[in-house]
Amino acid sequence: MNLENALVVSFISFASLFFSYLIFGNIAALIAYKLSSKLALTISLVISTPLVIGGVVINSNSTSTANNFAYYLNTPYQFNRSNTAVNTNQFYLNNNKDNYYILANGYKSDKFSDLQKEFINNAYGYAENSSKSW
């Protein structure tokens, strides 16, 4: 992630948190002004607690596209040279980028077969929706 993307993500995060704070703060202030301050605090907690719990549950039950794609690529199959169903060698560089490098298996194999291309496309199609299943 380069500096420009990091700044955009941090600005969007700050803006969304700030506007959420303003919305919930105004609702609590209106309730406190009209009714009581204790009721305003209670309603704020009652409204925000299920949202926080829901976010934690969704985050703990979902996986990233890259991790799910790696799961499908590493499906074991003992009758191939690479011991995986796709019969490729894959690796990634630890450089804070989600790039997988996939190589055809074998000394003379410089291209993927049609079955390998289909498997890789299907695996990415399944993995692409992994974090959107909710």
N, CA, C and O atoms as a MOPAC input file, in Angstrom:
PM7 MOZYME 1SCF
protein

 N      0.85700 1    -1.16300 1     0.00000 1
 C      0.00000 1     0.00000 1     0.00000 1
 C      0.90600 1     1.23000 1     0.00000 1
 O      1.72500 1     1.40200 1     0.90300 1
 N      0.76000 1     2.06300 1    -0.99000 1
 C      1.62200 1     3.23500 1    -1.04100 1
 C      1.05200 1     4.36300 1    -0.18700 1
 O     -0.03300 1     4.23000 1     0.37800 1
 N      1.76300 1     5.44500 1    -0.09600 1
 C      1.39800 1     6.54300 1     0.78900 1
 C      0.07600 1     7.17900 1     0.39000 1
 O     -0.72200 1     7.54700 1     1.25100 1
 N     -0.15800 1     7.30900 1    -0.90300 1
 C     -1.40000 1     7.93300 1    -1.36600 1
 C     -2.61500 1     7.10500 1    -0.95700 1
 O     -3.61000 1     7.65700 1    -0.48700 1
 N     -2.54200 1     5.79500 1    -1.12900 1
 C     -3.65100 1     4.93300 1    -0.72600 1
 C     -3.84200 1     4.95700 1     0.78700 1
 O     -4.97400 1     4.95500 1     1.26900 1
 N     -2.75400 1     4.97900 1     1.53000 1
 C     -2.84700 1     5.02700 1     2.98400 1
 C     -3.51500 1     6.31700 1     3.44700 1
 O     -4.31500 1     6.30100 1     4.38200 1
 N     -3.19400 1     7.42100 1     2.80500 1
 C     -3.82300 1     8.69100 1     3.16700 1
 C     -5.30700 1     8.69500 1     2.83600 1
 O     -6.11000 1     9.21200 1     3.61300 1
 N     -5.67900 1     8.13200 1     1.70500 1
 C     -7.09400 1     8.07600 1     1.32200 1
 C     -7.87300 1     7.20900 1     2.30400 1
 O     -8.95600 1     7.58900 1     2.74800 1
 N     -7.32400 1     6.04600 1     2.64200 1
 C     -8.00300 1     5.15000 1     3.57900 1
 C     -8.12200 1     5.79300 1     4.95100 1
 O     -9.17300 1     5.69800 1     5.58300 1
 N     -7.07200 1     6.44200 1     5.42300 1
 C     -7.13500 1     7.07400 1     6.73800 1
 C     -8.10600 1     8.25100 1     6.74200 1
 O     -8.78700 1     8.47400 1     7.74300 1
 N     -8.18700 1     9.00900 1     5.64900 1
 C     -9.14500 1    10.11100 1     5.58600 1
 C    -10.57500 1     9.59100 1     5.58800 1
 O    -11.43400 1    10.13900 1     6.27900 1
 N    -10.83600 1     8.54400 1     4.82400 1
 C    -12.18600 1     7.97700 1     4.78600 1
 C    -12.55800 1     7.40900 1     6.14600 1
 O    -13.69200 1     7.57600 1     6.59500 1
 N    -11.61900 1     6.73900 1     6.80800 1
 C    -11.88200 1     6.20000 1     8.14300 1
 C    -12.17800 1     7.32300 1     9.12900 1
 O    -13.12300 1     7.23800 1     9.91300 1
 N    -11.36500 1     8.37500 1     9.08500 1
 C    -11.58900 1     9.50300 1     9.98100 1
 C    -12.93700 1    10.15800 1     9.71000 1
 O    -13.67100 1    10.47500 1    10.64600 1
 N    -13.26700 1    10.36300 1     8.44100 1
 C    -14.52500 1    11.02400 1     8.09500 1
 C    -15.72200 1    10.18600 1     8.52800 1
 O    -16.68800 1    10.72700 1     9.06700 1
 N    -15.67500 1     8.87700 1     8.30300 1
 C    -16.81800 1     8.04000 1     8.67900 1
 C    -16.98300 1     7.98800 1    10.19500 1
 O    -18.10700 1     8.04600 1    10.69500 1
 N    -15.87600 1     7.88100 1    10.93500 1
 C    -15.97700 1     7.89000 1    12.39300 1
 C    -16.46700 1     9.23700 1    12.91200 1
 O    -17.26000 1     9.28900 1    13.85200 1
 N    -16.00300 1    10.31600 1    12.31200 1
 C    -16.41400 1    11.64600 1    12.74800 1
 C    -17.90900 1    11.86500 1    12.52200 1
 O    -18.60400 1    12.36100 1    13.40800 1
 N    -18.40300 1    11.49900 1    11.34300 1
 C    -19.82500 1    11.69200 1    11.06900 1
 C    -20.69600 1    10.74700 1    11.89100 1
 O    -21.80800 1    11.11600 1    12.27000 1
 N    -20.22300 1     9.54700 1    12.17200 1
 C    -20.96200 1     8.64700 1    13.06400 1
 C    -21.04600 1     9.24900 1    14.46400 1
 O    -22.09100 1     9.20700 1    15.11300 1
 N    -19.93200 1     9.80400 1    14.91300 1
 C    -19.91400 1    10.46300 1    16.21700 1
 C    -20.90300 1    11.62600 1    16.24500 1
 O    -21.63300 1    11.79500 1    17.22100 1
 N    -20.93000 1    12.42200 1    15.18500 1
 C    -21.85800 1    13.55100 1    15.14400 1
 C    -23.31000 1    13.09400 1    15.15700 1
 O    -24.13700 1    13.67100 1    15.86400 1
 N    -23.62300 1    12.07000 1    14.38600 1
 C    -25.01200 1    11.60200 1    14.31600 1
 C    -25.46300 1    11.04500 1    15.66000 1
 O    -26.50400 1    11.44600 1    16.18000 1
 N    -24.67600 1    10.11300 1    16.23100 1
 C    -25.07000 1     9.54100 1    17.51700 1
 C    -25.00800 1    10.58200 1    18.63500 1
 O    -25.81900 1    10.54200 1    19.56000 1
 N    -24.06700 1    11.49800 1    18.56000 1
 C    -23.99100 1    12.55600 1    19.56300 1
 C    -25.18800 1    13.48800 1    19.52200 1
 O    -25.70700 1    13.88500 1    20.56600 1
 N    -25.63000 1    13.83800 1    18.32000 1
 C    -26.81300 1    14.69800 1    18.20300 1
 C    -28.06900 1    13.99600 1    18.67800 1
 O    -28.92100 1    14.61300 1    19.31800 1
 N    -28.19600 1    12.71400 1    18.37500 1
 C    -29.36300 1    11.96600 1    18.86300 1
 C    -29.35400 1    11.92000 1    20.38700 1
 O    -30.38400 1    12.14600 1    21.02300 1
 N    -28.20400 1    11.63000 1    20.96700 1
 C    -28.10500 1    11.58500 1    22.42700 1
 C    -28.35800 1    12.95900 1    23.04400 1
 O    -28.99600 1    13.06100 1    24.09200 1
 N    -27.86200 1    14.01100 1    22.40000 1
 C    -28.08400 1    15.36600 1    22.93300 1
 C    -29.55900 1    15.74500 1    22.87600 1
 O    -30.07500 1    16.35400 1    23.81300 1
 N    -30.23800 1    15.39600 1    21.79700 1
 C    -31.67000 1    15.69100 1    21.70600 1
 C    -32.46700 1    14.93600 1    22.76100 1
 O    -33.37700 1    15.49700 1    23.37200 1
 N    -32.13300 1    13.67600 1    22.97600 1
 C    -32.83000 1    12.90400 1    24.00300 1
 C    -32.53700 1    13.48100 1    25.38300 1
 O    -33.44000 1    13.58400 1    26.21300 1
 N    -31.29400 1    13.85700 1    25.63600 1
 C    -30.93200 1    14.43100 1    26.93400 1
 C    -31.62700 1    15.76700 1    27.15500 1
 O    -32.02800 1    16.08400 1    28.27500 1
 N    -31.76800 1    16.54000 1    26.10100 1
 C    -32.41300 1    17.84900 1    26.21800 1
 C    -33.90400 1    17.69200 1    26.49200 1
 O    -34.46800 1    18.41900 1    27.31000 1
 N    -34.53800 1    16.74600 1    25.81000 1
 C    -35.98500 1    16.58300 1    25.95200 1
 C    -36.36400 1    15.73500 1    27.16200 1
 O    -37.35700 1    16.03000 1    27.82700 1
 N    -35.58900 1    14.67900 1    27.46700 1
 C    -35.98000 1    13.76500 1    28.53700 1
 C    -34.99600 1    13.83300 1    29.70400 1
 O    -35.16300 1    14.64500 1    30.61400 1
 N    -33.97800 1    12.98600 1    29.67700 1
 C    -32.98900 1    13.00900 1    30.76100 1
 C    -31.64600 1    12.52900 1    30.22700 1
 O    -31.57500 1    11.82800 1    29.21700 1
 N    -30.59300 1    12.91600 1    30.91800 1
 C    -29.24900 1    12.55700 1    30.46300 1
 C    -28.96700 1    11.07000 1    30.65900 1
 O    -28.27000 1    10.46400 1    29.84500 1
 N    -29.49500 1    10.47500 1    31.72100 1
 C    -29.27700 1     9.04500 1    31.94600 1
 C    -29.95000 1     8.21600 1    30.85400 1
 O    -29.39300 1     7.21600 1    30.40100 1
 N    -31.11700 1     8.62100 1    30.43900 1
 C    -31.81900 1     7.92100 1    29.36500 1
 C    -31.06700 1     8.07500 1    28.04800 1
 O    -31.01800 1     7.14300 1    27.24600 1
 N    -30.48700 1     9.23800 1    27.82400 1
 C    -29.71900 1     9.46300 1    26.59400 1
 C    -28.49800 1     8.54900 1    26.53400 1
 O    -28.20100 1     7.98300 1    25.48200 1
 N    -27.79100 1     8.40000 1    27.64900 1
 C    -26.63700 1     7.50300 1    27.67800 1
 C    -27.05500 1     6.05100 1    27.48100 1
 O    -26.38300 1     5.29300 1    26.78100 1
 N    -28.16100 1     5.67100 1    28.09900 1
 C    -28.63400 1     4.29300 1    27.97300 1
 C    -29.04000 1     3.97800 1    26.54100 1
 O    -28.69100 1     2.91800 1    26.02200 1
 N    -29.76000 1     4.86700 1    25.90500 1
 C    -30.20100 1     4.63800 1    24.52500 1
 C    -29.00200 1     4.59100 1    23.58300 1
 O    -28.97500 1     3.77800 1    22.65900 1
 N    -28.02400 1     5.44200 1    23.80200 1
 C    -26.81800 1     5.41000 1    22.96200 1
 C    -26.10800 1     4.06300 1    23.06500 1
 O    -25.69000 1     3.49800 1    22.05400 1
 N    -25.97500 1     3.55400 1    24.27600 1
 C    -25.33300 1     2.24800 1    24.45600 1
 C    -26.16800 1     1.11700 1    23.86300 1
 O    -25.62700 1     0.19200 1    23.25600 1
 N    -27.47800 1     1.19200 1    24.04000 1
 C    -28.34900 1     0.13400 1    23.52100 1
 C    -28.32600 1     0.11100 1    21.99600 1
 O    -28.39600 1    -0.96300 1    21.39700 1
 N    -28.23100 1     1.26400 1    21.36500 1
 C    -28.19700 1     1.31300 1    19.89900 1
 C    -26.83300 1     0.88100 1    19.36900 1
 O    -26.76700 1     0.13500 1    18.39200 1
 N    -25.75400 1     1.32800 1    19.98300 1
 C    -24.42600 1     1.05900 1    19.42500 1
 C    -23.89000 1    -0.33000 1    19.75800 1
 O    -23.06800 1    -0.85600 1    19.00600 1
 N    -24.32200 1    -0.93600 1    20.84800 1
 C    -23.80600 1    -2.25400 1    21.22900 1
 C    -24.10200 1    -3.33500 1    20.19000 1
 O    -23.18300 1    -4.07500 1    19.83900 1
 N    -25.33000 1    -3.47300 1    19.67600 1
 C    -25.55200 1    -4.49200 1    18.63700 1
 C    -24.75600 1    -4.22800 1    17.36200 1
 O    -24.34400 1    -5.17000 1    16.68600 1
 N    -24.53800 1    -2.97000 1    17.03100 1
 C    -23.73800 1    -2.66000 1    15.84900 1
 C    -22.29500 1    -3.11100 1    16.03400 1
 O    -21.69500 1    -3.66400 1    15.11200 1
 N    -21.73900 1    -2.88000 1    17.20700 1
 C    -20.36500 1    -3.29700 1    17.48500 1
 C    -20.26100 1    -4.82000 1    17.50200 1
 O    -19.33400 1    -5.38800 1    16.92500 1
 N    -21.20600 1    -5.47600 1    18.15700 1
 C    -21.18300 1    -6.94100 1    18.21800 1
 C    -21.33400 1    -7.53300 1    16.82100 1
 O    -20.64000 1    -8.48900 1    16.47600 1
 N    -22.23200 1    -6.97600 1    16.01600 1
 C    -22.40100 1    -7.45600 1    14.63900 1
 C    -21.14000 1    -7.29200 1    13.81800 1
 O    -20.78600 1    -8.18500 1    13.04800 1
 N    -20.45700 1    -6.17300 1    13.96400 1
 C    -19.21300 1    -5.96000 1    13.23600 1
 C    -18.12700 1    -6.93200 1    13.64800 1
 O    -17.37100 1    -7.41700 1    12.80600 1
 N    -18.04300 1    -7.21800 1    14.93100 1
 C    -17.03800 1    -8.16800 1    15.41700 1
 C    -17.33800 1    -9.57300 1    14.90500 1
 O    -16.42400 1   -10.29200 1    14.50100 1
 N    -18.61000 1    -9.97100 1    14.92000 1
 C    -18.98100 1   -11.31000 1    14.44600 1
 C    -18.69900 1   -11.45000 1    12.95800 1
 O    -18.14000 1   -12.45900 1    12.52700 1
 N    -19.07700 1   -10.45900 1    12.17300 1
 C    -18.83500 1   -10.52200 1    10.72900 1
 C    -17.34100 1   -10.54800 1    10.43800 1
 O    -16.89300 1   -11.29800 1     9.57100 1
 N    -16.57600 1    -9.74500 1    11.14500 1
 C    -15.12700 1    -9.71700 1    10.92700 1
 C    -14.47200 1   -11.04300 1    11.29900 1
 O    -13.53600 1   -11.47900 1    10.62900 1
 N    -14.94600 1   -11.68000 1    12.34500 1
 C    -14.32400 1   -12.93700 1    12.76200 1
 C    -14.74000 1   -14.11100 1    11.88600 1
 O    -14.03200 1   -15.11700 1    11.84600 1
 N    -15.86100 1   -14.01500 1    11.18700 1
 C    -16.32500 1   -15.12100 1    10.35000 1
 C    -16.00700 1   -14.94800 1     8.87700 1
 O    -16.35200 1   -15.82200 1     8.08100 1
 N    -15.37900 1   -13.88200 1     8.48800 1
 C    -15.04900 1   -13.69300 1     7.07400 1
 C    -13.53600 1   -13.75400 1     6.90300 1
 O    -12.77900 1   -13.56000 1     7.85300 1
 N    -13.12100 1   -14.02300 1     5.69000 1
 C    -11.69600 1   -14.10600 1     5.38700 1
 C    -11.40800 1   -13.25300 1     4.16500 1
 O    -12.31000 1   -12.94100 1     3.38700 1
 N    -10.18000 1   -12.88800 1     4.00500 1
 C     -9.83200 1   -12.03700 1     2.87400 1
 C     -9.83300 1   -12.84800 1     1.58500 1
 O     -9.73200 1   -14.07400 1     1.60800 1
 N     -9.94800 1   -12.15400 1     0.47400 1
 C     -9.93500 1   -12.80900 1    -0.83200 1
 C     -8.61400 1   -13.51700 1    -1.06500 1
 O     -8.59200 1   -14.62500 1    -1.60100 1
 N     -7.52100 1   -12.89800 1    -0.67400 1
 C     -6.20400 1   -13.50200 1    -0.88900 1
 C     -6.04100 1   -14.79600 1    -0.09900 1
 O     -5.52100 1   -15.77800 1    -0.62800 1
 N     -6.47500 1   -14.81200 1     1.14800 1
 C     -6.34800 1   -16.03000 1     1.95400 1
 C     -7.24400 1   -17.14300 1     1.43500 1
 O     -6.84500 1   -18.30700 1     1.41900 1
 N     -8.45300 1   -16.79200 1     1.01100 1
 C     -9.35800 1   -17.81000 1     0.49000 1
 C     -8.86500 1   -18.34500 1    -0.85100 1
 O     -9.01300 1   -19.53500 1    -1.12900 1
 N     -8.28900 1   -17.49300 1    -1.67800 1
 C     -7.72800 1   -17.92500 1    -2.95800 1
 C     -6.56200 1   -18.88400 1    -2.72100 1
 O     -6.42500 1   -19.88300 1    -3.42800 1
 N     -5.73100 1   -18.58500 1    -1.73800 1
 C     -4.61800 1   -19.47700 1    -1.40200 1
 C     -5.12800 1   -20.81900 1    -0.89500 1
 O     -4.51400 1   -21.85500 1    -1.15200 1
 N     -6.24000 1   -20.80900 1    -0.18100 1
 C     -6.83200 1   -22.06200 1     0.29300 1
 C     -7.21600 1   -22.95100 1    -0.88900 1
 O     -6.92700 1   -24.14800 1    -0.88400 1
 N     -7.86100 1   -22.37800 1    -1.89500 1
 C     -8.26000 1   -23.17200 1    -3.06200 1
 C     -7.05200 1   -23.61300 1    -3.88400 1
 O     -7.04100 1   -24.72400 1    -4.41400 1
 N     -6.04300 1   -22.76500 1    -3.99600 1
 C     -4.85600 1   -23.15000 1    -4.76100 1
 C     -4.07400 1   -24.27200 1    -4.08600 1
 O     -3.40500 1   -25.05300 1    -4.76300 1
 N     -4.15000 1   -24.35800 1    -2.77600 1
 C     -3.40600 1   -25.38000 1    -2.03900 1
 C     -4.24700 1   -26.60800 1    -1.71800 1
 O     -3.91300 1   -27.36100 1    -0.80300 1
 N     -5.32900 1   -26.82000 1    -2.45300 1
 C     -6.15100 1   -28.01000 1    -2.24900 1
 C     -5.30500 1   -29.25200 1    -2.52700 1
 O     -4.76700 1   -29.39100 1    -3.62600 1
 N     -5.17700 1   -30.15400 1    -1.55500 1
 C     -4.27500 1   -31.29600 1    -1.75300 1
 C     -4.81000 1   -32.30900 1    -2.77200 1
 O     -6.00700 1   -32.59100 1    -2.82700 1
 N     -3.90900 1   -32.83200 1    -3.55300 1
 C     -4.19400 1   -33.89600 1    -4.51400 1
 C     -2.88100 1   -34.62800 1    -4.73900 1
 O     -1.95500 1   -34.08200 1    -5.34000 1
 N     -2.80100 1   -35.85300 1    -4.26000 1
 C     -1.52100 1   -36.55300 1    -4.19700 1
 C     -1.03400 1   -37.10000 1    -5.52800 1
 O      0.10300 1   -37.56700 1    -5.60000 1
 N     -1.82800 1   -37.06500 1    -6.57500 1
 C     -1.42300 1   -37.66200 1    -7.83800 1
 C     -0.80000 1   -36.66200 1    -8.80900 1
 O     -0.52800 1   -37.01600 1    -9.95600 1
 N     -0.57100 1   -35.43500 1    -8.38300 1
 C      0.14600 1   -34.44600 1    -9.18900 1
 C      1.54500 1   -34.24600 1    -8.62100 1
 O      1.80600 1   -34.55200 1    -7.45800 1
 N      2.42900 1   -33.73700 1    -9.44500 1
 C      3.80800 1   -33.53200 1    -8.99000 1
 C      3.90400 1   -32.50200 1    -7.87500 1
 O      4.77600 1   -32.60100 1    -7.01200 1
 N      3.02500 1   -31.52700 1    -7.88600 1
 C      3.08300 1   -30.49400 1    -6.85000 1
 C      2.24100 1   -30.84500 1    -5.62800 1
 O      2.22600 1   -30.09300 1    -4.65400 1
 N      1.54100 1   -31.98000 1    -5.66700 1
 C      0.64100 1   -32.42200 1    -4.59400 1
 C     -0.50800 1   -31.45600 1    -4.34700 1
 O     -1.07500 1   -31.44000 1    -3.25500 1
 N     -0.85700 1   -30.65500 1    -5.33800 1
 C     -2.03000 1   -29.79600 1    -5.26900 1
 C     -2.91900 1   -30.08600 1    -6.46300 1
 O     -2.45900 1   -30.61200 1    -7.47600 1
 N     -4.19900 1   -29.74000 1    -6.33900 1
 C     -5.14800 1   -30.04700 1    -7.40700 1
 C     -4.86200 1   -29.25300 1    -8.67100 1
 O     -5.10900 1   -29.74000 1    -9.77400 1
 N     -4.35100 1   -28.04800 1    -8.53000 1
 C     -4.10600 1   -27.21400 1    -9.70900 1
 C     -2.77200 1   -27.55000 1   -10.38200 1
 O     -2.54500 1   -27.16200 1   -11.52800 1
 N     -1.89100 1   -28.26400 1    -9.68300 1
 C     -0.58900 1   -28.68700 1   -10.20400 1
 C      0.25700 1   -27.49500 1   -10.65400 1
 O      0.78900 1   -27.47400 1   -11.76400 1
 N      0.36700 1   -26.51700 1    -9.77500 1
 C      1.21500 1   -25.35000 1   -10.01900 1
 C      2.07300 1   -25.10400 1    -8.78500 1
 O      1.84700 1   -25.68600 1    -7.72400 1
 N      3.03500 1   -24.25200 1    -8.94300 1
 C      3.81100 1   -23.75600 1    -7.81000 1
 C      3.43400 1   -22.30100 1    -7.61900 1
 O      3.45800 1   -21.51600 1    -8.56600 1
 N      3.08800 1   -21.94600 1    -6.39900 1
 C      2.70800 1   -20.56600 1    -6.12700 1
 C      3.48800 1   -20.05800 1    -4.92700 1
 O      3.86300 1   -20.81400 1    -4.03100 1
 N      3.71800 1   -18.76600 1    -4.94000 1
 C      4.41900 1   -18.13600 1    -3.83100 1
 C      4.01900 1   -16.67500 1    -3.79300 1
 O      3.40700 1   -16.16300 1    -4.73000 1
 N      4.36100 1   -16.02000 1    -2.72600 1
 C      4.14700 1   -14.58100 1    -2.60900 1
 C      5.36300 1   -13.96800 1    -1.94000 1
 O      6.09800 1   -14.63100 1    -1.20800 1
 N      5.55400 1   -12.70100 1    -2.20500 1
 C      6.63900 1   -11.96300 1    -1.57600 1
 C      6.07700 1   -11.20700 1    -0.38800 1
 O      4.99200 1   -10.63200 1    -0.47400 1
 N      6.78700 1   -11.20300 1     0.69200 1
 C      6.33200 1   -10.51600 1     1.89300 1
 C      6.68600 1    -9.03000 1     1.79200 1
 O      7.58000 1    -8.54200 1     2.48300 1
 N      5.96900 1    -8.32800 1     0.92000 1
 C      6.23700 1    -6.90900 1     0.70300 1
 C      4.97900 1    -6.06700 1     0.89700 1
 O      4.82900 1    -5.01500 1     0.27600 1
 N      4.07800 1    -6.53100 1     1.75900 1
 C      2.83600 1    -5.83200 1     2.08400 1
 C      1.93000 1    -5.63500 1     0.87800 1
 O      1.16500 1    -4.67100 1     0.83000 1
 N      2.00600 1    -6.52300 1    -0.08400 1
 C      1.09700 1    -6.51500 1    -1.22400 1
 C      0.47200 1    -7.90000 1    -1.32100 1
 O      1.12100 1    -8.90400 1    -1.02800 1
 N     -0.76900 1    -7.94700 1    -1.72600 1
 C     -1.45600 1    -9.23100 1    -1.86300 1
 C     -1.28600 1    -9.76800 1    -3.26800 1
 O     -2.27100 1    -9.95200 1    -3.98400 1
 N     -0.06500 1   -10.02100 1    -3.67100 1
 C      0.22500 1   -10.56800 1    -4.99600 1
 C      0.66000 1   -12.01400 1    -4.86000 1
 O      1.59800 1   -12.33000 1    -4.12800 1
 N     -0.03200 1   -12.88500 1    -5.57200 1
 C      0.37800 1   -14.28100 1    -5.66500 1
 C      1.02800 1   -14.49300 1    -7.01200 1
 O      0.53700 1   -14.02400 1    -8.03900 1
 N      2.12100 1   -15.19400 1    -6.99500 1
 C      2.81200 1   -15.54200 1    -8.22500 1
 C      2.59700 1   -17.03100 1    -8.45400 1
 O      2.96800 1   -17.85600 1    -7.61900 1
 N      1.99700 1   -17.36700 1    -9.58400 1
 C      1.64800 1   -18.74800 1    -9.88600 1
 C      2.45000 1   -19.18100 1   -11.10100 1
 O      2.40900 1   -18.53500 1   -12.14800 1
 N      3.17700 1   -20.27700 1   -10.95200 1
 C      4.01200 1   -20.80100 1   -12.02700 1
 C      3.51700 1   -22.18000 1   -12.41900 1
 O      3.10100 1   -22.96900 1   -11.57100 1
 N      3.56500 1   -22.46100 1   -13.70600 1
 C      3.23100 1   -23.80400 1   -14.16600 1
 C      4.27700 1   -24.77900 1   -13.64700 1
 O      5.46500 1   -24.45800 1   -13.61100 1
 N      3.84500 1   -25.95700 1   -13.24800 1
 C      4.74900 1   -26.93400 1   -12.64600 1
 C      5.46200 1   -27.72900 1   -13.73400 1
 O      4.83000 1   -28.22700 1   -14.66500 1
 N      6.74900 1   -27.84000 1   -13.61100 1
 C      7.53100 1   -28.63300 1   -14.54700 1
 C      8.61300 1   -27.80800 1   -15.21200 1
 O      8.50700 1   -26.58700 1   -15.32600 1
 N      9.64900 1   -28.49000 1   -15.64600 1
 C     10.79600 1   -27.81800 1   -16.25200 1
 C     10.45100 1   -27.21800 1   -17.61100 1
 O     10.87000 1   -26.10200 1   -17.91900 1
 N      9.70000 1   -27.94000 1   -18.41800 1
 C      9.37400 1   -27.46900 1   -19.76100 1
 C      8.00900 1   -26.79400 1   -19.84200 1
 O      7.59200 1   -26.38000 1   -20.92400 1
 N      7.32100 1   -26.67800 1   -18.73900 1
 C      5.98600 1   -26.06800 1   -18.73900 1
 C      6.11900 1   -24.56500 1   -18.58300 1
 O      6.42200 1   -24.07100 1   -17.49700 1
 N      5.89500 1   -23.84600 1   -19.65700 1
 C      5.94000 1   -22.39300 1   -19.56200 1
 C      4.55700 1   -21.77300 1   -19.69800 1
 O      4.42100 1   -20.55300 1   -19.60400 1
 N      3.52900 1   -22.58600 1   -19.91600 1
 C      2.15300 1   -22.10100 1   -20.02200 1
 C      1.24800 1   -23.01100 1   -19.20700 1
 O      1.56100 1   -24.17400 1   -18.95300 1
 N      0.12300 1   -22.44700 1   -18.80900 1
 C     -0.87100 1   -23.23200 1   -18.09700 1
 C     -1.71500 1   -24.00700 1   -19.09900 1
 O     -1.95400 1   -23.54800 1   -20.21600 1
 N     -2.16000 1   -25.18600 1   -18.68200 1
 C     -3.08900 1   -25.93900 1   -19.52300 1
 C     -4.48000 1   -25.32300 1   -19.37700 1
 O     -4.70300 1   -24.47500 1   -18.51300 1
 N     -5.39900 1   -25.75000 1   -20.21500 1
 C     -6.76200 1   -25.21800 1   -20.14300 1
 C     -7.42900 1   -25.58200 1   -18.82000 1
 O     -8.18100 1   -24.78100 1   -18.26500 1
 N     -7.15900 1   -26.78300 1   -18.31300 1
 C     -7.72400 1   -27.18200 1   -17.02400 1
 C     -7.17000 1   -26.33200 1   -15.88200 1
 O     -7.90300 1   -25.96900 1   -14.96200 1
 N     -5.88600 1   -26.01900 1   -15.94300 1
 C     -5.30100 1   -25.17100 1   -14.90600 1
 C     -5.88900 1   -23.76700 1   -14.95600 1
 O     -6.19300 1   -23.18500 1   -13.91500 1
 N     -6.05300 1   -23.21800 1   -16.15900 1
 C     -6.65600 1   -21.88600 1   -16.28700 1
 C     -8.07400 1   -21.88100 1   -15.74000 1
 O     -8.47700 1   -20.95200 1   -15.04100 1
 N     -8.82600 1   -22.92400 1   -16.06200 1
 C    -10.20100 1   -23.01100 1   -15.57400 1
 C    -10.23000 1   -23.12700 1   -14.05200 1
 O    -11.04700 1   -22.48300 1   -13.39500 1
 N     -9.33700 1   -23.95100 1   -13.48900 1
 C     -9.28300 1   -24.11300 1   -12.03900 1
 C     -8.92900 1   -22.79200 1   -11.35900 1
 O     -9.54900 1   -22.42200 1   -10.36200 1
 N     -7.94400 1   -22.08800 1   -11.88600 1
 C     -7.52400 1   -20.81800 1   -11.28200 1
 C     -8.63900 1   -19.78400 1   -11.37300 1
 O     -8.88800 1   -19.06000 1   -10.40900 1
 N     -9.31300 1   -19.70300 1   -12.51600 1
 C    -10.41900 1   -18.74800 1   -12.66100 1
 C    -11.57300 1   -19.09000 1   -11.73400 1
 O    -12.16100 1   -18.19600 1   -11.12600 1
 N    -11.90900 1   -20.37700 1   -11.61500 1
 C    -12.98100 1   -20.77700 1   -10.70500 1
 C    -12.60100 1   -20.51200 1    -9.25400 1
 O    -13.42600 1   -20.04400 1    -8.46900 1
 N    -11.36100 1   -20.80900 1    -8.89800 1
 C    -10.91400 1   -20.57100 1    -7.52300 1
 C    -10.96900 1   -19.08800 1    -7.18500 1
 O    -11.38900 1   -18.71500 1    -6.08900 1
 N    -10.55100 1   -18.24600 1    -8.11200 1
 C    -10.61600 1   -16.80800 1    -7.84300 1
 C    -12.06800 1   -16.33400 1    -7.78500 1
 O    -12.40600 1   -15.45600 1    -6.99100 1
 N    -12.92300 1   -16.91300 1    -8.62200 1
 C    -14.34400 1   -16.55400 1    -8.57600 1
 C    -14.97800 1   -16.89500 1    -7.24000 1
 O    -15.76700 1   -16.11400 1    -6.70800 1
 N    -14.63600 1   -18.07100 1    -6.68600 1
 C    -15.15400 1   -18.43800 1    -5.37000 1
 C    -14.54900 1   -17.56500 1    -4.27600 1
 O    -15.24700 1   -17.14300 1    -3.35400 1
 N    -13.26100 1   -17.29700 1    -4.37900 1
 C    -12.56600 1   -16.54200 1    -3.33700 1
 C    -12.93200 1   -15.07100 1    -3.35800 1
 O    -12.86700 1   -14.40000 1    -2.32700 1
 N    -13.31300 1   -14.56400 1    -4.51400 1
 C    -13.61300 1   -13.13500 1    -4.64400 1
 C    -14.78900 1   -12.72300 1    -3.77700 1
 O    -14.82600 1   -11.59800 1    -3.27900 1
 N    -15.74600 1   -13.61300 1    -3.59200 1
 C    -16.93400 1   -13.29700 1    -2.80800 1
 C    -16.83400 1   -13.76700 1    -1.36500 1
 O    -17.84400 1   -13.80200 1    -0.66300 1
 N    -15.64600 1   -14.12800 1    -0.90800 1
 C    -15.51300 1   -14.69400 1     0.43300 1
 C    -15.85400 1   -13.69700 1     1.53000 1
 O    -16.43900 1   -14.07700 1     2.54400 1
 N    -15.50800 1   -12.46100 1     1.35100 1
 C    -15.80300 1   -11.48200 1     2.40000 1
 C    -17.15900 1   -10.82400 1     2.20600 1
 O    -17.55200 1    -9.99200 1     3.02400 1
 N    -17.88200 1   -11.16800 1     1.15500 1
 C    -19.20100 1   -10.58900 1     0.90500 1
 C    -20.32800 1   -11.56400 1     1.20500 1
 O    -21.47900 1   -11.28300 1     0.86800 1
 N    -20.03600 1   -12.70100 1     1.82800 1
 C    -21.05200 1   -13.73100 1     2.00900 1
 C    -22.13300 1   -13.32000 1     2.99500 1
 O    -23.19700 1   -13.93800 1     3.01900 1
 N    -21.90000 1   -12.30900 1     3.79900 1
 C    -22.90100 1   -11.87600 1     4.75200 1
 C    -23.89700 1   -10.99300 1     4.06500 1
 O    -24.83700 1   -10.51400 1     4.69800 1

